[in-house]
């Protein structure tokens, strides 16, 4: 499957929202309460993404596109949004892929571009938050060298435990 990664534009808000909701509903089923997942709204997420993509403090957002359709996205916050982040720390704020294309390289392509851009902008470290029990995601991140740094928090909407992972922004990020 050929995957193109590009910067998101405001017209991507609707497909990003659809991927966001569907990925949560599939990936987090059994990890979060069903009522939280069933209550997700593509329309509310679209509004959120529309604001994020047009706002002044917009994060760097990338989309993975296959055959003209958005199949995934990654949002980068640089600097990290965490209160305790040191200088030189960026953050993968979100990375989600349409469940029908999991394990086809879209997530890897998104992460490669995000890390490459963080490196090019001089960021040395990168963090992200993941549900503690989300082993498939943790396995994906570990392939990039992310490890728990000891920080934990409770996910506001579900009450589930999240852990922060930290990795070095590599000097050379291979694409694809």
N, C-alpha and C positions, 0 to 999 in steps of 0.2 A: 504494500500500500504506500503510495507516494504521499508524503506529508509536507506541506509548506507551512512555515511559521512566519508570521508577520505581526507588526504592531496592530492592536485592535483600534477600531474607529467607532464613533458613536453608533453607526448602523449595525454594529456587531452586538449591541446590548441585548436584543431579543434572543439570538442564538446562544450567546453566553449564558443568559438566564436559564434557558431550556436545558443546556448541558449541566449547569450548576445544580438545578433541582433534581434532574434525573440521576446524576452521579451520586448525590447525597442519598436519594431514596434507595438506590441499589447498594452502594458501598457501606452505608451505615445501618442497613436493616439488621436488627439483632444487636447492634452496638448502641443505638439510641432508641428511645421510646417510639413506638409506631405513631402515636398521635403527633409527635414533633415532625416526623418525616411526612406523614400524610397531610399535615397542615401547611406544608411549603407551597408557596405561590410563585409561579413563573412570572406573573404580572408584577408582584412586589419586587422580585429579584431583578426584573427588567428595569424598573424604576431606579433601583439601587445602582445597577451597572450603567444606566444612562447618565446618572449624576457622576459616577466615578470616571466615566470616559470623557466627560465634558468639563469637569471641575478643574479649578486651578491647581489643587494639590493632588491631582490624579496620579495614582500609582502607575508604574509601567505595566501595561497589560498586553499580553501576546495571545494570539489565537493560532491554533493548529487547524489547517484547512485541508480537506481531502475532497477532490471532485467538486470544488466550489462550495462545500458545506463546512461550517465551523464544527469541529469534532472535539475540541478541547480548548482550554485557556489556562494561562498562568499570570498571576498578578504579583508584582515585585514592589516592595516598599524599601526605599533606600533614602535615608537610614531606616533601620529597624524601628518598628512602632513600640517596642518594649521599653519600659521606663529604665530598666537596668542595662540597656545595650551600651557597650563601649563604642568609641569612635571606630570606624572602619567596618561596622556590622550592618549588612543588608538583611532583608527578610523575604522569603518566599511566602507571601501572604495567602495565596491560594493557588492550587493546581488541581484541575479536574479534567477528566476525559469522559466522553460519552461511553457508557458501559459496553455498547455494541462493538467498540473498537479498542477495548482494553487489550493490552499485550500485542499491539501491532506497531509500536514505535512512536505513537503520538505523544505520550507522556515524556518519553526520553527526548524527543525533539524539542518539546517545550522547555524542559529542564536544561538542556544543552544551551539553548539560545539565552535563557535567563541568566545562567551562570557566566556565559561568555560576555554578556553585556555588563554584568556586575563587575567582572574582572576588568573589562575595558574602561569602566568608570572608576577604577581604583579601589573597589571594596575588597577587603581581605577575608572576611568571615561572612557566613550566611546562616541564618536560623530559620526555623519553621516550627509550627505547632501541629501536632497530630494526636488523634485520639489514642490513648495509651493502648487500647485493645485492638487497634486497626493494624494487624500484623502484615497484610499485603502491602499497605502503604509504607510501613516501617521497613519492610524488606526492600522496596523500591528505593527509598531514601538511603538505606545503608549501602547500596551499590555506588552511591555518590560520596560515601564517606561520612554521612551524617550520623552523629551519635548523641544520646541523651546528655544534656549538660546539667541535669539536676533540677531544673525549673519545672514546676507543675502548676496547673490551674484547673478550675472547674469550668467546663463549657457552659456558658450562660443559659442557652436555650434548652439544654438537655440534662444538665447536672452530671454529665460524664467527665471523667478525668482526661485531661490533655497533658502531654509532655512536650517540652521544647527540645528539638534536635538542633545540633550545631555542626557545621562543617567548614572546611577551608575552601575559599573560592580558588579553584585550581588555576595554575599558571597557564595551562593549555586545556581548553575544553573541546574535545573532538565532537564534531557535528555528525548526527545520524548514527 
